[in-house]
């Protein structure tokens, strides 16, 4: 968590409002950005708990009508309490947090009254650092038995990997054993005690974001890194995992790093599937803290919020939560012509710097991220299906949803602080009505979202540092179409093929004629095959590659259903090959590692001279240096050639081991396929 400033603890209620200067004049590029919206490429469905935010016990206005009504107006549907790291020092029954500030009017009942006024579900953090399973169970009893609040979501602790086990220590932890193993063992005790009181609750454990510290690091006697250890021990007992993300860097860095999210979500689900035991697919993912280091109260914070919330919801996260409602003034700067108060809050705390030179606007004045959250509420609704959207310009991002009434909403983000960008929109699987769409716009420095109907569905000019949502009605009626097929599964996955199966769709006005299986290729769909049944074996796949597919139903009248939920799977390596590779990454320090690569000739003939190649899955992975071979990386492709000492590999098992130092600045996805002299090898 990001701790409150000294000013936030008291939350001064009066402040001097500051005027803001206008942004720089924007030049307009001549070539339009191509935006592709593909409604055939379905992603996750928007859950009721999607839009969330953090409340904290240092905020005296936590339960006030004014604050609650502002959150309700922004569409908040989940509220987290009692506030990040404070959760690990907070004792709910006495409403105390030894070593921290507790404001008046912030006890649990006040929080719940505010949550009910907002219309939001609570997510409660049980005290792991200085508490006990019995204390957590008593809280569940009070909340759900005594008071009947029906509080469903409970997390055990907050950022507990920050207890000093990996060196850095900011999270309270009174346990003599601060290992990941001990945290996991106690999560089991917490879950058992809490569910003994109310079996209907959901209990979550704290994990770390893949590609962020201390991901990949093994400490002490733990069997592996934090996530692996926690999932291996506590996986059978938990219902969800809880992750935080502060991407860091300047405004441009944080806005670019949202492209890490698909790979981070993939790795997180791979870890859950691998380590959490049988039935691991039941485990959900929550992202309960997000914010930026630069432009927190101005356009960069707003753009990051909208982009990150959309990207995470596309990946099936059940709630995304901003840090936080009120926090207090920080380092004041100017960002794109606007005063940035360095405040993590959505709403102004109305306080001043210690020297009194700069004061925030009046208390509860919304900052830019609040307006971005309001934009998200206009863009996504519970039950909408997110669909693929993409652009050919890195500074312009796009997200889209298809709504149950057949309409489509498109969120467009211009991350360029200086230039407007014209866009040309192309739609696949959807024909917009020939009418002006509803347009919601948030521009740099604006004090709210403007709404109107203008233009058409195919062209738009995006102002610098802006958010724009288009709501488009369909050209024709969707009545009579078949229902969407159920969630697909993959079986018999090899290096080159997989069998995709799915629950049948419900027919509409006409019988179902066939099902089509489509692969998502960016924002474009590629049909892999079709069948009259509910299973299809697809071939000609690439070894070690990740595939996301959807199934659509088409009836005898030509009507096409919505797409099924997505299925993502990865092909493997050949069961038999003339070569084999073992890739070991055991010594990781959070943004780099030492790896050993064993190259084995399993063929019947000796190999005299060899070249090993692989392609990194992402652009932020690289070989920094290597030994026992000559190493070269061009783009994402790595090429390894031998020295004079190891150029010959004997037949039937001759091998050599080479090594390198790897570096990464995002999720470290391992390579999926290795080729020796062009032949795809078995991965051991």
N, C-alpha and C positions, 0 to 999 in steps of 0.2 A: 504494500500500500504506500501511498504518498501521505506522510503525516501532515496534520494541519499546521499552519503557521501560528505564531503566537497570537496574531490578531484573530484568527478563526476561533480560538478557544472561547473568547468572549462574545464573538459575533456582534460587533457594534452595529447598531440599528440605523444610525444616521451617517450620511456621507455627502460629499459635494459631487454633484454630477459633472462629468467632463465632456466637453464637445470633442468630436473626432474630425480629423481632416479628411478630405476626399482622397481617393486613390489616384495613382498616376494615370494619365491618358493611355488608352489601349490602342495598339495597332491591330488591324484585322488581317490575318493570313488569308491569302486568296484561294488556296485549295481547300475544299471542305474535308473534314474528317469523316471517314466512313464508319457508321455505327450499324452493327448487325444485331438484330433481335431475333432469336430463334425459339419460338414457342414449342417446337418439337423436342427441344433438348431440356427436359424438365430437371429441376434441382429439388431442393427440400421444400416442404410445405411450411408456411409461416405458423409457428405455434402461438398460443394465446399469451405465453410468457415472454415473447420475443424482446420487447423493449423494456429495459430495466435501468436502474440507477442505484447508487449507494446512499444510504443515510448514515449519519454518525452521531454518537452521543455527545460530541462537543458542540453540536448545533442546537441552540436553544429554540430555534424555529422548526425543528424536525417535525413536529405534529401540528403546526399552525394551519389554520384554514387557508391563509394566503399561499403558503408554500405548497400545501396539498393540492389546491386548485390549479396552481401553475403546472404541477406535475401531471395532473389529470388531463389538462388541456394539451399537453405534449404527448399524450398517449402512453404514459408509463404504466406497465402492467406487472412489474415485479420490483420490489424494494428490498435491498439487503441491509441487515442490521446486525450488530451495533457499530460497525465501522472498521473494516480492515484490521490492522494490527491491534487496535484496541480490543478486538474480540478475544485476544489471548491474554488479556489482563482483566476482562470484565466479568463481574459476578452479578448475574441477573437479579437474584433474590434481594440483595442489599443495594442494588443499583450503584455499585462502586467499581472503580478501575484504578487500583493502587498504582501510583506513578503517572497517572494521566488525568486529564481534566474531564469531568462529567458536568455538562450543563444542566440547569434545571429544566423540567418539562421534557425529559428525553427517556423516561423509563419505558419498559416494554409495553405496558398498556397504552401509553401515549403514542408510541410508534404504531401499534396496531390500529388505534383509532384513526391516525393519519392514513395508514395504508388502506383502510376501508373507505375513507373519504376519497382517496385517489382511485379506488377500484383496482388495487394491485395486490398480487399475492406476495406474502413475505418470504424471503430467504434468510434464515437465521444461522449465524455462525456460533457454534458451541465452543466454549473456552477449552482449548487443548493446552495452551501454554502454562496456565496456572490453575486450571480447573480439573475436574474429575468426570468419569462417566456417570457417577451418581448425580452430580450437579446438573449435567446435561439432561439426564433422564427426568429429573425433577422439573426442569424447564419445559420439557415436552408435556409432562403431566399437567402443569399449570396452564400451558397454552391450550392444549387440546381436550383435556378432561375437565379441569376446573372452569376454564373460561370459554371453551367451545370455539376457539378461533379457527380450528382446522388448518393449522400451519403445517404444510406438507413438506417443505424443502429445508433440510438442515445439513450444514457443512461442518466437518470436524476441523476447526482451526483455520488459520489464514497464513499463507506463505511460510509454512513451518520448516521448509528447507533453509530459511534465513535465520536459523537458530544457532549458527556457528559451526555446524557440522561440516560445512564446506569452506569455512574460513570467515566469511562475512556474517555478522550477527546483528540483526535488528528486531527479530521476532522473539518475544518472551517465551521461555521454555524452562520450567523449573525441574524437568526430569533429569536425573543424573546421566541417563543414556539419551543422547540427542540424535541417535542414528535414524536413518530412514526405516530401518527394521523395527525400531521401537515405536516410531510414529504409527507404522502400519499395524503392529500388534495392538496398540491402544485404540486405533480406529475400529478394530474388530470389537473390542470391549465397549466402546461408545455405541456402536451400531446395535449390539446385542441389548445393552441396557435401555437405549432409547426406544427400540422397536418392541421391547417387552411391555412398554407403557402404551404405545400406539403402533401396531404393526403396519398401519397404512402410510406412515411417513416415508420419505425418501432421504437417504443418508449419503452424503458425498465426501470424498477425500480430496486433499489438495495435491495437484500435480504441477509440474513446471512446463512452460511453453517449449515445444521442440525447437531447437536452435537458439534458445536463450538460456543463460546461466541459471542453474547448474546442470542443465541437460547434458547427458553424456558422461558426467563425472561420477566415478565410484569412490567413496570415502570409507575409511575404517573397515569394519568387517562385513559391510553390506554385500549381498551377492551381486549387486549391479548398481547402476545409477538410480537416482531417486524414483523416477517413474516406474522402472522395472521392479524395484524392491517393493514399493507400496502396492502395486497391482498384484504382484505374486502372492503377497500375504493377505491383503485386505480385499482383493478383487471379488471373491465370492460373497462378500458381505455388503458391498456398496451398490448404490443405484446410479450414481453419477460421479464425474470427476470435475474439479473446479480449477480453472486456469486463469492467470492474469497475463496481460501483455502491455508493456510500455516500450514502443519500438525505438525511442531515443533518436538522437541526431537532430539536425536542423529541420525546418519545415519541409524542404524538398525530400529529405531522407525519410521522414515518417510517412509522407504521402506516397512515396514509392514502395515502401516496405509492406503495404497492404497486399502486394502480389505474393508475399510469403504464405498467405493464409491457406490456400488449397493444399500446399505441401505440408504445412504444419498440422492441419486437420487430418491429412492422410497418415502421417507418422503417428499422431496421437491414437488414431483408431487401430493402426497396426500394433502399437504397444498394448492397447487394451485387449485386442484379439489374441495376441501372443501370450500375455502374462496373466490375464485376469481370470482364467479358468473357464469351465463350461458355462454357456449362456451369456458370454461376455457382450453379445450384441444388444443386451438389454440396457447396458450402461450408457447414460447420456453424458453430454458435455455442456458445461456452463462456462462462459467467459465473464467473470464478475468484476474485473477491473481493467479499464482501458483509459489511456490518456496520452498526451504528447508532451514533449519537452519544450517545443517552440510554437508560439502562436496559440496558447491554450484558450484564450478568450476571444480569439479573432478567427478569420477565415480558415487558416490551416487546421485548427481544432475542429471546426465545423465540417470541413471536407473529410478529415480523417474519421470523424465519428460516422458520417454517412457511409463512407466507403468500407470501413471495418465492420460496422453492423451488418451491412448488406452482404459482404463477403463471408462473414461467419454464419449468418443465417442460411446462405446458399449451401454451406457445408453441413447443415443439420444441427447446429448448436441450438439448444432450447431456450437460452436467454443470453443476452449481451447487456452488460451494465457499465455505465460510465462512472468514473471516479471523479467527483461525486456531486452532491447537490450544492452544498456550501463549503468553502475551504478557507478563503482569505487571500488578501493581496500578496503577491510574490515580487519577483523582479520585473519592473515595468520597462517596456520597450515599445518601439513602433514597428508594426508589421503591415506592410502594403498600405501605408497611409493611415492605419488605425492604431489606437492605443491598445496595447496588450498588457493586461494586469498580472500576467504570470500566475493566474488563479486556476486551480484544478476544478473549481465549482462550475456548475451549469448556471448558477444564479449568483449575483453579486452579494458579497457579505457587507458591503457598504462601509468598509474601513479604509484606513490610510497607511502609507508607509510610516516607519518609525520616526522619521524626521518631519512628518506632516506635509511634505512637499507635494505628494500625489495622493489623491483619494479616488476610490472607486465610485461608480454611479450609485444612486440610491439603492438601499437594501432591496434585494429580490429582483433587481433589473436583470432581465435575461441576457446572457452572453451569446455569442454566435453558436457555440455547440448546442445550446438549448433550442435555438431555431432549427438547427440541423436535426435534432431529435424530433421536433415537431414535423419536419419534412419527412422523416422516416415514417411517422404516423400517417401522413398523407399517401406515402408510397406503398407500404405493406400493411396488409390487414390479416388477422388470423384466418387461416383457410386458403389464402392465396398460395399459388405455386410459383416459386421463383424459377426463372428460366434463364438460359444462357444469353448473355449479351456481351459484345466486345467491340473494340475500336482499333483503328490502325495508327493511333497517336498516343504515346505513353502519357501525355499530360491531360488526356481526356479519357475518363472512365465511364462505363455504362453498366447498369443493372436493370433487370426487368422482372415483372411478375405477370402471371395470367390469373385473372379473378374468376370466381365461380359464375359470374354473369357473362363471361366471355370477353370482357374488356381487358385491355393490357395497359399497365403503367410502366413507364420507362424513366429511370433516374439517370440523369446526365451530370457529370462532375467535370468542371474545368479547373484543373490544378495549376494552371498557368497564372501567376500573379500579374502579369503585364499585358497579356494579349487575349482578345476575344477569339473564339474559334467557331467558324461555321461548321455545321455537321449535316451530313446527308444520311438519313435513316433507311435501312432496308429491313424488311420483315419476312421471316420464313415461317410458314404455318399459320399466318394471321394476315387478314386483309382489313386495314382500318377503314372506318366509315369516311365518306367524303364530306367532312365537316371540320370546323376548327376544333382542335382538342382543348381540353381543360389544361391550363399551364400554371404550375406553382413554381415561383422563382425566389431564390435567396441570393442576394448579391453581396459583395464585399462591403461591410460597414452598414448594411441595412438593419433596421430595428425590428424587422418581421418579414414574413413571407408574403409576397404579392401573388394574387390569384386572379385569373381571368381566362378568357377563351380567345385564342388568336392563332394565326398562321395555319399550317397544315401538318400532317403527320410525317412528312418526309424531310423537311428542312427546318433548321433552327440555328440561331447564332447564340453561343454561350458567352456571357460576359466573363471577364477575368475573375478568377477565384469565386466561382459561383456554383450553386446547385440548382438544377432544373428538373422538375417532374412533369412528364406529359401523361395524361390519362386519355386513352383512345378507346372509343367504342368500336365493336366489330361491324363490318359492312353488312353482314347477313346474320340470320338467326342461327343459334347453335342448338335449337330444339331438335330432338330426335337422334342426336349423335350417341354412339355407344359410350358407356362409362370407361374410365381409364383402367388398364390392366393393373393388377396388384404389383407389389414390390418384387422385382426379379431376384433370382439367386444364381450363382455360378457353381457348376459342378464339373468334375472331370477336367480340371484346368491343367493343361500341359504347357510346353513352351510354344506351341503353335495353334492350339485349339482350346475351346471351352464350350460347355453345354449350358445355355441360358434357359432357365425355366421361370414361369410366372403364374400367378393365379389368374383365372379367366376374367375377362371384362364382362360387365353386364350389358346385354344388348339394349339398343335404343329402339327407334321406330322400325328398324330392319335387322335381320340376322347378321351376325358378324361373319365376314367373308374370310378375313385373314388377320394375322398379326405381323407387324414389321419391327425388326430390331435395328435400332439406329445407334451408331457410335457418336459421341460428342468429340468433335475435333476443333477445339477452341469454341467459337460461336457458330460453327458449321456442323451439320449432321451428315454422317456418311452411313447409308443403309448397308448393313452387313448381311441381311437376308430376310426372308419372310416365310410364313408357314400358316397352315390352317389350324395347327395344334397349339399347345401351350409350352412348347419346348423346341429349342433350335440349337444345333451344334454349329458354331461358327469356326471357320478355319482361316488359314493364311495370316495368322497373327504373328506379331514380332516377339521374339523371346525377351523376357525381362522387361516388358512394357506394361504401363498402366492403361487400362481402358475404362471409360465411363459410358454406359449404355442405357438406353430407354427403350421401352416397348410401347407401340401404338396399336390400337385396334382400328380396323377399317371395315365398314359394313357393306352389304351388297348394293347399297345406294351410293357408295363412295364417301359417306361421312366418316370423318376421322376423329378419334377420341383425343382427349388430353393425353399427354405422355404419362407413362408410369413414373413412380418414384425412380430415382437413379440407382444404378448398381455400379460400383467401382471395384475392379479386381485387377490383379497383376498376373501376367503369365510368368512361368518359371524358366528354368534352363533345361536343355535336353537331358533325358534320363540316361542316354548313352551318347558319347562323343569321343573323338580321338584326343581330347584334351580336357583338363579339369583345372579349376582355379579355386583357391581358398583365400578369401579376403577377410583379414582380421583387423578390427579397429578396437583395440583394448585400452589404449592410453589417451583419454580425451580430456581436454581442459576447458571445454565450453565454446571455443571458437577455432579449435584446431586439434590435431591428434597425430599419433604415430601409427602407421598401418604397415602390416606385412602382407605381401601378396605371394602365395605359393603357386607356381606354374608347373603343371604336371602333364607329361606326355603319356597318355593312356593308349596310344596307338601301337601298332605292331612294328612300325619302322621308327628308327631314330630321327630326330629333328636336328638338323645342323643349321643353326641360325633361325631366329624367331622374332616375331613382332606381336606384342600383346596390345590390344586396344580396348578402350571402353569409352562411353559417353556419359558424362555426369548428367543426372536428371534436371539440375538447375544451373542457372548462370552464376550463382554465388559460391560455387565449389571449385577448388583448384588444388593442384599439386604445387607446393611451395619449393620443395627440394626432395631429392631422392638419392638412393645408393644402390650399389650392386647392379646397376643398369643405367642406360641413358634415358632420361625422362624428358618428354616434351608435351606441352598442352597448347592446342590451337582451338580457340573458342571453348566449347565444352568437351572436346575430344582429347583424350589422353593417349599418347603413343609411347610404348616402352620397348626398348631394344636391348639386347644383352651386351655384356662385356666379353672380352676374349675368354674369360674364365668360365662363363656359364652359357655360352652360345649353343653347346651341344646338349640335348636332352635325350637320354637313352630310351629305347623302346620299352613299352610295358611298365611304365611307372617312373621313368627318369624325371627328376624335378629340380627346381631351383627356387629359392626364396629371395625376393627383392623387397625393398621397403621405401617408404616416402613419408614426408611430413605433409599432411593435408590441412587446408584452411577452409573455413566457411563463415558466412555472415548471415545465414538464415537457416531454415530447417535442413539438416544434413541427411538427405535421402541417399541411401547407398546405391551404387550402380547396379542395374538389373541384369546386364549381360556383358560377357567378356568374350573377345575373339582372339584366337591364336592363329596367326597367318591366315586370317579371314574365316576360320572355322569357329562356330559358336561353341563354347565350352560348357561343360557341366559345372555348376557352382556347388561347391561342397560346404 
